[in-house]
């Protein structure tokens, strides 16, 4: 879908490279610019004391790209980057704004010579405001600062960290959509623009429904443990053979009789403690304990069959290991084969969307650091000595 779109990615870690990775899967040409020493995320497993031979964290967001090493702290390196940008559609970066301005790689410095350029800045906190130049990782800017972590943590519990790059990858989605919106606009106007995404803004939008309530009413209900859930039916219950079931009733009360019947407790439907939504909320802990006993009397297969027969929205609570072999996840394209560069493939997460009939999967392995430096710079007319000067070698 994006064949012919050329992106220069001057970024590290995950949020911005993740957007580049999505667009690479969809056919864009993405040239990854790395400083001498490489993208720090290449050392992900080293940083946690592991000696894994592969780095699936890096591979996911960088598959199919080409890597060029440039020392942009030196004039030759900066000039090579500017020459690459000249022929590009998109410049994607998550370098902090002040550093870009010092290097004259900020939007204002580039737009006069490249009016068609779509310049996308991914930051922790945005391009304006007192914290615009603060370093921002997803656990700080997305999880902690944006309120996602506080809203997710059950009331009375201590804060806990989010999983690896969760906020980053949601920001990657926002960044991809923003870039492609600018591409559509440019197709009409012939003029590029500055595009801005941030971990903070994406985090606030991620909890947008709750934030809308907070902004409208000045308060929001906290997350609570199972027995204290605002809607005790929207909950998790464990079958007799130890598997957790995620139950999600529709709005209103139409699903309550179906759930009670599926749990094998039709007597609860008209029980005055639970008959109406308000009754169920007031007597929530008691209802959760009652349904715990009911589902514990059923095997997972029995509960699944009954819930499906009643057309109730539910799902098994799965581990990543279970997702990896889930036939529905496989059928939905959640897992794809990625070329390993040696004639084989390995399994990896698929991109966030599917285009049936199109080649929308990984186009190649993640590049080694600087793998394409000579190839790409020599195509610009650089001599071997000039390539060495630009790459800091």
Buried (B, 14 or more C-beta within 10 A) or exposed (E): BBEEBBBBBBBBBBBBBBBBBBBBBBBBBBBBBBBBEBBBBBEBBEEEEEEEEEBBBBBBBBBBBBBBBBBBEBEBBBBBBBBBBEEBBBBBBBBBBEBBBEBEBBBEEBBEEBEEBBBBBBBBBBBEEEBBBBEBBBBBBBBBBBBBBBBBBBEEEEEEEBEEBBBBBBBBBBBBBBBBEBBEBBEEEEEBBBBBBBBBBBBBBBBEEBBEBBEEEEEBEEBBEBBBBEEBBEBBBBBEEEBBBBBEBBEEEEBBBBBBBBBBBEEBBEBEEBBEBEBBBEBBBBBBEBBBEBBBBBBBEBBBEBBEEBEBEBEBEBEEEEBBEBEEBBEEBBBBEBBBEEEEEBEBBBBBEEBEEEEBBBBBBBBEBBBBBBEBBEEBEBEEEBBBBBBBE
